[in-house]
Amino acid sequence: MFCCANAHPARAQDSAFGEIETKYIFGFTEGSGIGLEGEKEVSIETIGRFGKRDGKYSATERKLEFEHTPTQFIQLEFGALVATHNIQNVTDLDDRKQAAFGGMFGEFRYLLLDRGPSSPVGITLSVEPVWRRIDETSGARVTNYEFETKLAFDTALIENRLFLAVNLLYEPETTRADGVWTNESTFGGSTALAYRVVPTVTVGAELWYLRHYDSIGPNNYTGDAVFIGPTLHVQLTRKAFMTAAWNAQIAGTEIGGASPLNLAEFSRHRAKLKVAVEF
């Protein structure tokens, strides 16, 4: 009788964990989910970068987004960027305190393989062209074009409870500043775990490795960085959610630098906060 009495609450608790869209549960790392066909979403996403070698440094980029899933395999997203910078006494950067319209972006996601009964792994390809008029790092007025390409893989280690994701990243960009065009790119990869503590709250951690080049391809290597940090996803209502992440740089290499971190191409910390409403 004792065993039977305790079995019913356990089954009731397990049944409360239904399916969850995995795209936003891993922080900076993305899951393969693209939502339901016909679904639309508006959101505000803020990414902040904090800390350089010296002085005071903070830079944020806020995305004002509209997202639509016209078919079960395709997701489209576009919106505007708002950039803010607060820079004081940082080596190689001008002092600056400003908020400005930063540019525009779009994103196309294609579900290559749906995670389900036929496959334990989901795979999504995403491409995100971006036009910026404000440099992400310095806050200076520039003309910048970026084309982030990402492969997102995920799987459920425990059905509807524990998830694993892996991302592969290639991000080339070209920038015109003071009449001169320069090229650079970032290559990287990440892995992340996310665990649903209760049906509406998912916590986890992610690990990123990033390499920077002063070229479109992997030719002129300038340094790398390793980031690690916690993640959080909260389902606020049936149609609204919040996701957050904080990454700290724990190791890095800068060509010609003596620091154990790479604070030339990357920041000491980065954070992400997204609030979205679906309809």
VMD Tcl script that draws the C-alpha trace (Angstrom):
set ca {
  {0.00 0.00 0.00}
  {2.85 2.38 0.79}
  {4.43 1.85 -2.64}
  {1.17 2.35 -4.50}
  {0.35 5.50 -2.55}
  {3.67 7.09 -3.58}
  {3.56 5.98 -7.21}
  {0.57 8.14 -8.22}
  {2.17 11.56 -7.41}
  {5.30 10.55 -9.35}
  {3.29 9.69 -12.46}
  {1.30 12.92 -12.13}
  {4.51 14.94 -11.84}
  {6.09 13.28 -14.93}
  {2.96 13.84 -17.03}
  {3.20 17.59 -16.34}
  {6.40 17.81 -18.43}
  {5.07 18.11 -21.96}
  {7.05 19.02 -25.05}
  {9.08 22.23 -25.06}
  {10.52 24.25 -27.94}
  {14.29 23.96 -27.59}
  {15.49 26.98 -29.59}
  {15.84 29.35 -26.64}
  {16.47 27.08 -23.64}
  {20.30 26.94 -23.99}
  {21.33 30.61 -23.66}
  {23.68 31.80 -26.42}
  {23.61 28.25 -27.77}
  {20.54 27.54 -29.90}
  {18.39 24.43 -30.05}
  {17.03 22.97 -33.27}
  {13.37 23.84 -32.62}
  {11.62 26.37 -34.87}
  {8.16 26.47 -33.31}
  {4.76 25.54 -34.69}
  {3.64 26.18 -38.26}
  {1.81 29.51 -38.49}
  {3.16 30.78 -35.18}
  {4.27 34.42 -34.85}
  {6.34 36.07 -32.15}
  {7.52 39.53 -31.12}
  {10.45 39.92 -28.76}
  {13.13 42.16 -27.32}
  {16.57 40.57 -27.06}
  {19.50 42.33 -25.40}
  {23.10 41.13 -25.64}
  {25.63 42.89 -23.45}
  {29.43 42.75 -23.41}
  {31.37 43.95 -20.38}
  {35.02 44.42 -19.46}
  {38.23 44.95 -21.43}
  {41.91 45.04 -20.41}
  {41.52 48.29 -18.49}
  {39.16 51.19 -17.90}
  {35.39 50.90 -17.98}
  {33.68 49.08 -20.83}
  {30.07 48.10 -21.53}
  {28.31 47.68 -24.88}
  {24.82 46.39 -25.56}
  {22.91 45.56 -28.71}
  {19.13 45.33 -28.48}
  {17.16 43.44 -31.12}
  {13.54 44.44 -31.73}
  {12.32 41.27 -33.47}
  {9.39 39.85 -35.39}
  {9.46 36.09 -36.00}
  {7.21 33.93 -38.18}
  {7.12 30.19 -38.91}
  {5.29 29.89 -42.27}
  {5.87 26.13 -42.61}
  {6.94 23.28 -40.32}
  {10.49 23.52 -41.76}
  {11.11 27.27 -42.18}
  {11.34 30.14 -39.71}
  {11.87 33.80 -40.68}
  {12.91 36.67 -38.43}
  {13.77 40.33 -38.97}
  {14.05 43.55 -37.02}
  {16.01 46.62 -35.96}
  {19.08 47.04 -33.75}
  {19.68 49.61 -31.02}
  {23.28 49.96 -29.79}
  {24.56 51.53 -26.56}
  {28.17 52.08 -25.46}
  {29.80 53.34 -22.28}
  {33.59 53.41 -22.71}
  {36.09 55.20 -20.49}
  {39.90 54.91 -20.45}
  {40.06 51.67 -22.46}
  {43.29 51.08 -24.42}
  {42.83 51.49 -28.22}
  {39.21 52.70 -27.87}
  {37.90 56.27 -27.78}
  {35.87 57.35 -24.77}
  {32.21 57.20 -25.70}
  {28.78 57.31 -24.05}
  {25.91 56.97 -26.49}
  {22.74 55.19 -27.59}
  {21.92 55.01 -31.30}
  {20.03 53.18 -34.02}
  {22.43 50.36 -34.84}
  {21.13 48.79 -38.05}
  {18.89 46.00 -39.35}
  {19.00 42.21 -39.44}
  {17.18 39.20 -40.83}
  {17.37 35.49 -40.09}
  {16.40 32.36 -42.05}
  {16.21 29.00 -40.23}
  {15.65 25.68 -41.96}
  {14.87 22.49 -40.05}
  {17.09 19.88 -41.71}
  {16.10 17.04 -39.38}
  {13.24 17.04 -36.89}
  {13.87 15.41 -33.53}
  {11.18 12.81 -32.89}
  {10.33 9.10 -33.18}
  {12.35 8.73 -36.39}
  {15.44 10.60 -35.16}
  {16.81 11.26 -31.65}
  {18.68 14.34 -32.95}
  {17.29 17.57 -34.40}
  {19.38 19.67 -36.81}
  {18.71 23.24 -37.96}
  {20.68 25.50 -40.30}
  {20.40 29.25 -39.75}
  {21.80 32.23 -41.65}
  {21.60 35.79 -40.34}
  {22.64 38.74 -42.52}
  {23.18 41.96 -40.57}
  {23.79 45.58 -41.59}
  {25.27 47.82 -38.90}
  {25.98 51.53 -38.86}
  {27.52 51.39 -35.35}
  {30.56 49.24 -34.59}
  {29.75 46.57 -32.00}
  {33.00 47.00 -30.06}
  {34.01 50.66 -30.34}
  {30.65 52.35 -30.94}
  {32.16 54.30 -33.87}
  {30.13 55.14 -37.00}
  {30.89 52.50 -39.65}
  {29.33 50.50 -42.47}
  {29.37 46.84 -41.47}
  {27.96 43.71 -43.10}
  {27.88 40.41 -41.22}
  {26.64 36.97 -42.26}
  {26.36 34.60 -39.31}
  {25.92 30.92 -40.27}
  {25.11 28.34 -37.63}
  {24.34 24.62 -37.38}
  {22.32 23.71 -34.28}
  {22.03 20.13 -33.03}
  {20.05 18.96 -30.00}
  {18.76 15.78 -28.37}
  {16.79 14.78 -25.28}
  {18.88 12.79 -22.80}
  {15.78 12.39 -20.62}
  {12.51 12.84 -22.48}
  {11.07 16.35 -21.95}
  {13.45 16.94 -19.00}
  {17.17 16.97 -19.86}
  {18.49 18.29 -23.20}
  {21.90 18.52 -24.85}
  {22.77 20.96 -27.66}
  {25.80 21.56 -29.88}
  {26.35 24.58 -32.15}
  {28.88 25.18 -34.94}
  {29.42 28.84 -35.91}
  {30.97 30.75 -38.83}
  {30.58 34.54 -38.79}
  {32.33 36.52 -41.57}
  {32.04 40.30 -41.73}
  {33.37 43.28 -43.62}
  {33.59 46.83 -42.26}
  {34.20 50.24 -43.80}
  {35.71 52.76 -41.36}
  {37.52 55.99 -42.29}
  {37.20 55.09 -45.97}
  {38.95 51.70 -45.62}
  {37.35 48.25 -45.89}
  {38.61 45.49 -43.58}
  {37.58 41.86 -43.21}
  {37.36 39.58 -40.19}
  {35.63 36.38 -39.11}
  {34.84 34.29 -36.09}
  {34.72 30.50 -36.02}
  {33.44 28.61 -33.00}
  {31.47 25.90 -31.36}
  {29.51 25.32 -28.19}
  {27.89 22.64 -26.09}
  {25.10 23.15 -23.58}
  {22.92 21.23 -21.13}
  {19.43 22.32 -20.04}
  {17.33 20.66 -17.31}
  {13.66 21.37 -16.58}
  {13.47 21.71 -12.81}
  {9.71 22.25 -12.97}
  {7.55 22.38 -16.13}
  {7.96 26.16 -16.48}
  {11.61 26.60 -15.39}
  {14.70 25.27 -17.19}
  {18.24 25.80 -15.91}
  {21.53 24.84 -17.47}
  {25.08 25.72 -18.48}
  {26.96 26.27 -21.74}
  {30.57 26.22 -22.91}
  {31.79 28.21 -25.95}
  {35.08 28.18 -27.86}
  {35.65 31.07 -30.32}
  {38.53 31.83 -32.75}
  {39.06 35.21 -34.40}
  {40.70 35.93 -37.78}
  {41.55 39.16 -39.60}
  {40.24 37.62 -42.82}
  {37.03 36.13 -44.22}
  {38.51 32.63 -43.97}
  {40.76 30.96 -41.39}
  {43.97 32.60 -42.64}
  {45.10 35.42 -40.32}
  {44.56 34.03 -36.81}
  {44.60 36.67 -34.07}
  {43.38 34.83 -30.98}
  {40.76 32.70 -29.28}
  {38.61 32.62 -26.14}
  {36.72 30.16 -23.96}
  {33.45 31.21 -22.30}
  {31.38 29.34 -19.73}
  {28.26 30.25 -17.78}
  {24.74 29.48 -16.53}
  {21.47 29.71 -18.46}
  {17.82 30.15 -17.50}
  {14.52 29.78 -19.34}
  {11.15 30.63 -17.75}
  {7.76 30.06 -19.37}
  {5.92 33.09 -18.02}
  {2.54 32.18 -19.53}
  {1.40 29.74 -22.21}
  {2.39 32.30 -24.88}
  {5.20 34.26 -23.21}
  {8.70 33.33 -22.05}
  {11.96 34.79 -20.80}
  {15.46 33.44 -21.36}
  {18.75 34.65 -19.87}
  {22.42 33.69 -19.92}
  {25.72 34.93 -18.51}
  {29.12 33.88 -19.90}
  {32.54 34.65 -18.42}
  {35.78 34.33 -20.35}
  {37.92 31.80 -18.48}
  {40.78 31.35 -20.96}
  {42.08 32.95 -24.11}
  {45.02 33.66 -26.36}
  {45.83 36.98 -27.98}
  {48.64 37.04 -30.55}
  {51.29 39.37 -29.18}
  {49.57 39.69 -25.80}
  {50.71 38.41 -22.41}
  {47.31 38.15 -20.73}
  {45.74 34.71 -20.03}
  {42.54 36.13 -21.60}
  {41.80 37.58 -25.04}
  {40.35 40.99 -24.28}
  {41.17 42.51 -27.66}
  {38.68 40.59 -29.84}
  {36.38 39.52 -26.99}
  {35.01 40.92 -23.74}
  {35.56 39.64 -20.21}
  {31.83 38.90 -19.76}
  {28.77 38.69 -21.99}
  {25.09 38.44 -21.09}
  {21.81 37.79 -22.88}
  {18.21 38.56 -21.94}
  {15.22 37.86 -24.18}
  {11.53 38.38 -23.51}
  {9.05 37.15 -26.12}
  {5.31 36.86 -26.71}
  {3.85 34.38 -29.21}
  {0.55 34.71 -31.05}
}
mol new
graphics top color blue
foreach p $ca { graphics top sphere $p radius 0.5 }
foreach p [lrange $ca 0 end-1] q [lrange $ca 1 end] { graphics top cylinder $p $q radius 0.2 }
display resetview
